[in-house]
């Protein structure tokens, strides 16, 4: 089953935010995330809040989902107005899941139209949908582009059939270049998502997947190390001894290979797991998360953040649909982030991006730790002299450890 929601205080039924959320709202960018919780099959490694048709009963059908999401968008806009947070055009919109493109293109277009009607879209808005290679065709991609989508992120994961089978992925890897061509012909930018470290995957397998992805010439590429989440089918298979757990050393070799091969092909890293052909090709929506912008999440289990207030929706699609139908906020709980917490999160997130963390945010007491990170080959010396902490390749491999060292320093400041 999908992972549990965090703890927090109860959220009000009207969705209105505390007065602190309105402070300085004019200076913050605004994004919208729309969660579509449906998948054709559940992948064995996935613990996202997703459901197959057989797992859902009445009140949570795919056919009625777009109408429910449109209603929730209206509730969200009203709640922001009542909270004193002025309406801003959405600079980014991201449809995630699940597999959003299991819904008809007309439904996704209706949801985007509701965002446009409630908040407006910035003239250069980035509008992305995730998709599986077998969940779109030439016509649906053209419909999405005509509706205002600008970008599609395909879950390629691997080009090796045996690796895809271990991950329970259903698409034919030979379909990937075809859908990329269709998307590009429709005028959409393209991102490919890869996973490395699957049980049984060799370094040669990973090299084959990288070469196949690069041959498609995407604008953007993500590469994530496989994490075995408790409660997933993959975790159970590893526990039973059917599969070996991912090897940390092999995953490190795979990351280094990806970084070298992508750099040689003209891609630059801008976040530990993400590379783009140009700065404009970076996923601006995800950058908004890492920079602490405002975003409103629509759909079951979706998370939101506005002005230091973070909240999350009820998880099950039926419970979510019932609340929205009654005109109530689907928020299950929320938390108000105090200044020390926001500061620690800023350190944690900004460290992961190539633009780096401004050193003044750590305070003068952090100078010895910064010097130690540079000496250990984890942070770039030139960037540190320029007042920013930027990870080296070795630092990216050990990013979690670097963050822990910085968090201890920030907490003591």
PyMOL commands that set and color helices and strands:
alter all, ss='L'
color gray80, all
select helices_A, chain A and resi 19-22+25-27+53-55+65-82+100-102+105-118+133-135+138-147+161-166+173-185+203-215+233-239+248-264+279-281+284-291+317-325+339-350+359-361+364-375+381-385+393-397+399-412
alter helices_A, ss='H'
color red, helices_A
select strands_A, chain A and resi 30-36+90-97+121-131+151-157+189-196+220-225+268-271+274-276+294-298+303-306+309-313+331-336+357-358+388-389
alter strands_A, ss='S'
color yellow, strands_A
deselect
rebuild
show_as cartoon
